[in-house]
Amino acid sequence: MSLERPAPGGQAHESAVKRLDAARDARSRLRHAADDARGTPGEDAAADDLREAGDRVAASESWLTWLERGF
């Protein structure tokens, strides 16, 4: 099995950039939702959703870094 990196600017790179943008947008929306949920019964669930969104952003950033730099 080969783990060669796709060329920058290719389809895989473009997809990774789009997924990172989408993950950042989702995190922003969930950050606002978590702020709005403070002091309500939904506060814990909103905080969990925000943490998961942060994890998705971090994973997307890592993948894009690997595609671009190889580390």
Secondary structure, 3 states (H helix, E strand, C coil): CCCCCCCCCCHHHHHHHHHHHHHHHHHHHHHHHHHHHCCCCCHHHHHHHHHHHHHHHHHHHHHHHHHHHCC
